[in-house]
Amino acid sequence: MKRRRFIRNLALGSASLPFVSNGFGMQAIRQKLFNFSTGAEDRVLVMIRLNGGNDGLNTVVPIDQYANLMIHRSEIILPQNQLLTVTPEVGFHPQMQGMKDLFDQGKLSVVQNVGYPDQNRSHFRSMDIWTSGSLDVNETRGWLGRYFDSYNPTYPSGYPNASYPDPFAISMGSEVTATCQGIAANFSHAVSNPNNAVNLYQGGFSNDGSYYGNHVEFVGTIIEQTNSFGQVIHSAAQAGNSLSALYDPTNTLATQLKYVAQMISGGLKTKVYVLSLGGFDTHDNQADATNLQAGTHAGLLKKVSDAIAAFQDDLQLLGLEQRVVGMTFSEFGRQIESNASLGTDHGDAAPLFLFGTCIQSGIIGPNPTIASALPDQAGIPMQVDFRDVYASLLRDWFQVPSNEVQQLFSHQVQFYSLAGTCNVGNEEIPVAEEKILIYPNPTPSNIFIKVNLAEGMATAEVRDVNGATVRQVFNQHYSDGLHTIPCDLEGLPAGTYFLTVINAGRTRVEKVVKTKN
């Protein structure tokens, strides 16, 4: 058995050893892994897995399709007047008040109809696809693991060390995440409680020069790494803090997110945190027949919504809002038609959420179309490939060059503008050809727009969250190249707006947050 297969099997097969991890600190990540720009080196991504297949139609309800939804899921669909109206066309489940508030504050977005081609409705295969970012059944690495491997083919040897003491990724719980699986090892570290340092037995690992001796020595090295990382994580948790009073101690997801805030505030330079909440395989009793606002799914959505709202409140109180962006994901959605057990069966595409001050807030993509008559077992068709969401976050949030991002995925990536809207100052920051830089952002009054334009007519407008134009910025002929253009936002109420630039047949959108004077 090759060493890389040996350690991969050990990592995935042993819940008692929550260790297979790496030791990259901020400098290593910036210089070797992500080639971060100065503006992205401290950024963090939090990923929340909704394990089991979340029912998107009971989470983000397409109000404009309500009549036909009543035909197909009358036993479980909420009365329309009980939905939390987000836009005239979209409503949230009534247990999602926390996330509704974040949406109103410009700190939450919904990406509609996310999935992958030819959906496999198996939990195991579908989650393999989501964590690997590949439809290739032979791909055993995670989508982040592939990227790490491309910059660090000798890992895990040599880590941690004095220069790079922190793990790159943390999986909250007892198992490492397959998202960060590399060739030789997993680049994440499993943490159940950062306040309890891991201290695995390190003695008795000697190499007698044999085949098995080499592997035993390797295990000893990994355990030594684990203990080193455990101490670093423990120290950060002790130095960190949590200020929000909104965390529910009985909500396991909220507890995980509280730990994440504590580690970030304590100075840990880990870049990615992966969390999980189970129970979303709602084949029966998804809703309570006597109270449609209750039931299994309602309770789960409340946990997710309350936990994310508390976490975002904590980040604001800790002064960390502009460093952290989060997303939810699930292996598939549910079928459009409910079953005979007050539940739903495995389906296809579903919405996912992005949250944080720096995300492109709003509803991204159209509502699914629900016909009055459906094929048997019909799901929601995919319109956004989940791999494009991953790719866009790498480009927008971590500022990885587009060509490097494309190399991670076998399909032609379609980039969406999803994150990275927090820019401050007026320093000379390079602007990628497809990006718009807005500074200062947030702002109480005026902004500058740095944008690459192709020669010809270009139009820019500021629009509100309902899509109405509230300020015309320019509508004129520009030469080819980078332009810096002022925009006066005086007189607009505080809130979230979207700068839309149309030029050379393409439309680019970036979020602008207007604060009070």
KAMOCOR-V584263 format. One record per residue. SS is DSSP state (h for helix, s for strand, l for the rest). Layout:
# KAMOCOR-V584263
((SS) (SS))
This chain:
# KAMOCOR-V584263
((l) (l) (h) (h) (h) (h) (h) (h) (h) (h) (h) (h) (h) (l) (l) (l) (l) (l) (l) (l) (l) (l) (l) (l) (l) (h) (h) (h) (h) (h) (h) (h) (h) (l) (l) (l) (l) (h) (h) (h) (l) (l) (l) (s) (s) (s) (s) (s) (s) (s) (l) (l) (l) (l) (l) (h) (h) (h) (l) (s) (s) (s) (h) (h) (h) (h) (h) (h) (h) (h) (h) (h) (l) (l) (l) (l) (l) (l) (l) (h) (h) (h) (l) (s) (s) (s) (s) (l) (l) (s) (s) (s) (l) (l) (l) (l) (h) (h) (h) (h) (h) (h) (h) (h) (l) (l) (l) (s) (s) (s) (s) (s) (s) (s) (s) (l) (l) (l) (l) (l) (l) (l) (h) (h) (h) (h) (h) (h) (h) (h) (h) (h) (l) (l) (l) (l) (l) (l) (l) (l) (l) (l) (h) (h) (h) (h) (h) (h) (h) (h) (h) (l) (l) (l) (l) (l) (l) (l) (l) (l) (l) (l) (l) (l) (l) (l) (l) (l) (s) (s) (s) (s) (l) (l) (l) (l) (l) (h) (h) (h) (s) (l) (l) (l) (l) (s) (l) (s) (s) (s) (s) (l) (l) (l) (l) (l) (l) (l) (l) (l) (l) (l) (l) (l) (l) (l) (l) (l) (l) (l) (h) (h) (h) (h) (h) (h) (h) (h) (h) (h) (h) (h) (h) (h) (h) (h) (h) (h) (h) (h) (h) (h) (h) (h) (h) (h) (h) (h) (h) (l) (l) (l) (l) (l) (l) (l) (l) (l) (l) (l) (l) (h) (h) (h) (h) (h) (h) (h) (h) (h) (h) (h) (h) (h) (h) (l) (l) (l) (l) (l) (l) (s) (s) (s) (s) (s) (s) (l) (l) (l) (l) (l) (l) (l) (l) (l) (l) (s) (l) (l) (s) (l) (l) (l) (l) (h) (h) (h) (h) (h) (h) (h) (h) (h) (h) (h) (h) (h) (h) (h) (h) (h) (h) (h) (h) (h) (h) (h) (l) (l) (h) (h) (h) (s) (s) (s) (s) (s) (s) (l) (l) (l) (l) (s) (l) (l) (l) (l) (l) (l) (l) (l) (l) (l) (l) (s) (l) (l) (l) (s) (s) (s) (s) (s) (s) (l) (l) (l) (s) (l) (l) (s) (s) (s) (l) (l) (l) (l) (l) (l) (l) (l) (l) (l) (l) (l) (l) (l) (l) (l) (l) (l) (l) (s) (s) (h) (h) (h) (h) (h) (h) (h) (h) (h) (h) (h) (l) (l) (l) (l) (l) (h) (h) (h) (h) (h) (l) (l) (l) (l) (l) (l) (l) (l) (l) (l) (l) (l) (s) (l) (l) (l) (s) (l) (l) (l) (l) (l) (l) (l) (l) (l) (l) (l) (l) (s) (s) (s) (s) (l) (s) (l) (s) (l) (l) (s) (s) (s) (s) (s) (s) (s) (s) (l) (l) (s) (s) (s) (s) (s) (s) (s) (s) (l) (l) (l) (l) (l) (s) (s) (s) (s) (s) (s) (s) (s) (s) (s) (l) (l) (s) (s) (s) (s) (s) (s) (s) (s) (l) (l) (l) (l) (l) (l) (s) (s) (s) (s) (s) (s) (s) (s) (s) (l) (l) (s) (s) (s) (s) (s) (s) (s) (s) (s) (l) (l) (l))
